[in-house]
Amino acid sequence: MTIYSIYLAIDPDGRGYVGCTRHSVRHRWFQHVLPPRQWPGVAKACVSDGIKKFGREGFKVFHIASAMGVENAAAVERDLIEQWGTRRPSGYNGNIGGGGLTRSRNSHPFEVSEAF
């Protein structure tokens, strides 16, 4: 069973984004900061708006939880989005969370592990 990492990215204004990945958090954040054409098949999150404004160095990124299995990871992500208040307009999450994890891996490859 796969272990997923849930991470929190916070901009200088205090707006946050909760995400989840099965690769390293560093790898997933790298996907967020590259232009969409660089990573075909990887969805761009609303946090891209903040990255355009503050740059990737403007965000602090933390590993905040781990979960075993995709269903548990999706539930933890949803709970943490609510707990941290990162849904738009107060944060960068465009939905309640967990949806990207339950899609086919080819259409939305989220990934997990370390923070920086």
C-alpha positions in Angstrom: 0.0 0.0 0.0 1.3 3.5 -0.9 2.1 6.1 1.7 1.0 9.6 0.7 2.3 12.9 2.0 0.0 15.9 2.7 1.7 19.2 2.5 0.9 22.9 3.3 2.3 25.8 1.2 1.9 29.3 2.7 2.5 32.6 0.9 3.8 35.8 2.6 0.2 37.0 3.1 -0.7 33.9 5.0 -2.8 32.3 2.3 -2.3 28.5 2.1 -2.6 25.5 -0.1 -3.0 21.9 1.1 -1.9 19.2 -1.4 -1.2 15.5 -1.4 1.3 13.4 -3.3 2.7 9.9 -3.5 6.2 11.3 -4.5 8.3 13.7 -2.5 6.8 17.0 -1.5 9.8 18.7 -3.2 9.0 16.9 -6.4 5.3 17.9 -6.3 6.1 21.5 -5.5 8.5 21.5 -8.5 5.5 20.5 -10.6 3.5 23.4 -9.3 6.1 26.0 -10.2 6.8 24.9 -13.7 4.7 26.2 -16.6 1.9 23.8 -17.5 3.4 22.8 -20.9 6.4 21.5 -19.0 4.4 18.8 -17.3 1.7 17.4 -19.6 -1.0 15.6 -17.8 -0.3 17.3 -14.5 -3.1 19.6 -13.4 -2.2 23.1 -12.3 -3.7 24.0 -9.0 -5.0 27.5 -8.0 -1.8 27.9 -6.1 -0.2 28.8 -9.5 -1.8 32.2 -9.1 0.2 32.8 -5.9 3.4 31.4 -7.4 3.0 33.9 -10.2 2.6 36.7 -7.7 5.2 35.7 -5.0 7.5 33.4 -6.9 8.4 29.9 -5.7 10.8 31.3 -3.1 7.9 33.3 -1.6 6.2 30.2 -0.3 7.1 28.1 2.8 6.2 24.4 2.2 5.8 21.9 5.0 5.0 18.2 5.2 2.1 18.2 7.6 0.7 14.6 7.5 1.1 11.1 6.0 -1.6 8.6 5.1 -1.6 5.0 4.0 -3.6 4.4 0.8 -5.4 6.7 -1.6 -8.8 6.8 0.2 -7.2 7.7 3.6 -5.0 10.3 1.9 -8.0 11.9 0.2 -9.9 12.0 3.5 -6.9 13.5 5.4 -6.4 16.1 2.6 -10.1 17.2 2.8 -9.9 17.4 6.6 -6.7 19.5 6.5 -8.1 21.9 3.8 -11.0 22.5 6.2 -8.8 22.8 9.3 -6.3 25.2 7.7 -9.0 27.2 5.9 -7.3 27.0 2.6 -10.4 26.9 0.3 -10.8 30.0 -2.0 -11.2 32.9 -1.4 -9.1 32.7 1.9 -6.7 30.2 0.4 -5.6 28.6 -2.8 -7.5 25.3 -2.8 -10.2 25.4 -5.5 -12.2 22.5 -4.1 -12.7 20.5 -1.0 -9.8 18.2 -1.8 -9.2 14.5 -2.4 -10.4 14.6 -6.0 -7.1 14.6 -7.7 -6.0 11.5 -5.8 -8.9 9.4 -6.8 -8.5 10.1 -10.6 -6.5 7.8 -12.8 -2.8 8.1 -12.2 -2.2 9.0 -15.9 -4.6 11.9 -15.8 -3.5 13.5 -12.6 -0.3 12.1 -11.1 0.0 13.4 -7.6 2.9 12.2 -5.5 4.5 12.1 -1.8 7.1 12.2 1.0 9.5 14.9 2.3 9.2 18.5 3.0 11.7 21.4 2.8 
